[in-house]
Amino acid sequence: MPRGDGRGPAGKGPGTGQGRSGRGQGRGMGRMGGPQAGGVVGFCICPNCGQRQPHERGIPCYQKQCPNCGTAMIRE
């Protein structure tokens, strides 16, 4: 298409693309989805001694300290 004004030659392809019609969108896990996004359910675990505590919503596990040894906890 010269200058993008729509006066170019007719397309000869199979026409199987989905284009930008919106099909195929909105089916993924969403932003920050997957195994790294633990959500509300789960546990915080100490990498040093193995102590487990239930995860508290809104508080990342790495901000919690293990009650046994004081090491920063990680998400299980």
N, C-alpha and C positions, 0 to 999 in steps of 0.2 A: 504494500500500500504506500503510494507516494505521499509523504507528509502526514500520514495517518488520517486522511480524510475519507476513507472508505471507498475510494474509486479504483482499487487495485483489482487484480485478476480474481476470478472465482476460485475458491478452495477446492482441492481435489482429494483431500484426505478422507479417512474413514468416518470422521465425525464421532469418535467414541470418547472424547475427553469430557470431563465433568464441568470444566470451566469454573466460574465463580458463582454458581447458582446457590451455593450454600449446602449442597449435598455433601455428606461425608464429614461435616463439622459437628462438634458437640458430642462426640462419642468417646472421647478420651477420659483420662482420670481427672483432667482439669489442672489448674495451676498447683504446683507442688504435690502432685498426686504420686501414687506409687508407694514403694516400701519405705522411702525416707520420710514420708508424711504419716507419722504414727497416729495422729489424732488423739482422741481421748482415751482409747483403750490401749493397754500395754503396761510395761514395767520399765523402771529405771534400774540399771544394774551396775554394780561396782566392778570395774575391770581388774581391780587388785584382789579383792577377797570374795567376790561373787554375791554379795548381799543384794537382794532384790526388794524394791519398794514399788507400789503402784504409782503410775505416772499421774501427775496433777496437771489438769488442764491449765494452760497459760504459763506454766513454768517449765522451761526446757530442762531436760535431765542434766545437762552439763553445768547448770547453775546450782544443782543440789550436791551436797557433800554426803558421803557415806557415813552413817552413824557409827559404824565400827572402826574404820581406819581414817576417815577424813578425806579420802580421795574423791575427786570429781566423778560423778556418775555419768553413764552413757545410756542411750536408749537401746532397749533390747530388741 
